[in-house]
């Protein structure tokens, strides 16, 4: 793969997640993950994917996931991703995420307003290249 360009990927069909919406009258909460402080707001989703727990903003979740059964969802949206050549960090909707060389920088949107990073091994286990 050309590491300077983004390629299209999708979640593998067997990668169903468990998720619960934080549909409460709350100011949310902060937590530390991925080398930075993350923010969860009312309406966001608490996700367990492949035994990794994190949050997803409501808008992003609604645009990218489909319900397959109560509390179980599959990411239907394709993403653009590339391997990082050097270590760094990416601004996410929830906060900041650090990554190492070889990890993947992922974009849900063209304008990079919904980006995140995934370590190399989990990315390869969860995503597959979309043939165009």
N, C-alpha and C positions, 0 to 999 in steps of 0.2 A: 504494500500500500504506500502511496506517495504521502509522506508524513506532513507535507506542506498544505495539503488540500483536504477538505472535509468530504467524507463519503456518507451515503445514506445507510442507516441501520434500522432494524426493528427488534423489539423484544421477541424472544423465542416464544412460541405458542404455549409451551409448558411453564412459562414464568408468570403464573397467576400470583398476585399479591393479596395480602389481607390489609384492609384499610377501614378506618373509622373516622368520620368527620367530627371535628371539634365544634359541634353545633350547639354551643352554649353561650350564655351571656358572660363573657370573660374578656379580660384584656390580653389573654394569651400567656405565653411564657417564653423564656430564653433558655437555651441549653448549649453546651459545647460539643462540637463534633466536627470532623474533617479539618481540624486545625484552626477553627474559628468559632465565634459566637453565632448561633442561629436563633431566629425568631419565629415562633409559631403564633398565629393570630386566630381569633374566632373565625370559624368557617373553614380553616385549613384542615388537612387530612393527616392523621397519624398512620404511617405505613410500615408494614413489615414485609420486606422483599428479600427472600433468600437469607433469612435470619439477620438482616440488617434493618434496624429501625431508624426512621427519619420522618420528616414532615414534608408535605407538598402543599403549596398554596392552592386555595380553592379554584381559582381561575385556571391554573395550569392543570390541575387534576381533572376538571370538567372537560377541558379541551383534549386531553391525551389518554384518558382511561375509559373503559367500557365495563359495566357491571356484568359479571357472569353468573353470580349467585349472591345471596345476602353476605355482605362483608368481603366479597372476593371480586377482584378486578384484574383486567388485562390491559396493558398499555397498547392501544391500537395505533397511535401516531408514530410515524417514522421520525427519526432524529438524524441530525448531522453530527458526525464525530470524527475526530482525528487524534492520533497519538501525539502527546506532548514530547518535544525534543529536549526540553529542560524542565526543571522543577519550577513551580510558580503557584499562582492562585487565581481563582476566577470568582467574580462577584456573582452571587446567586440571588434568587428572590427571597431566600431565607437568611442570607448572610454572606459569608466568605468561605470558600473551600480551597484547601491546599492540595496540590498534586505533585507527583514525582515524574521524572522523565520516564516515558513508556506508558504512563496512565493515559486515559482518554478524556479529552475535553468534548463535552456534549452540548448541543444546542437544540432546544425544542422549537425555537423561532429564528427566522432569518436575521432579525435585528439584534440578536444576542441578549434580549431582555429576559430570557428564560434559559440560562446556561448552568451547567454544573460539571463536576469531574467525577470519574469513576476509575478506580484502580484497575490495572490491566487484567488481572486474572478474573475478578468478578465480571468485568465488561465482556470478556470473551465467553464466559459461562452464560450470561444473560442475554446477549444481543447477537444478531446475525446480520451479515451484510445483505443489503437489498440489491439484487441484480437488476440493472436498468439497461 
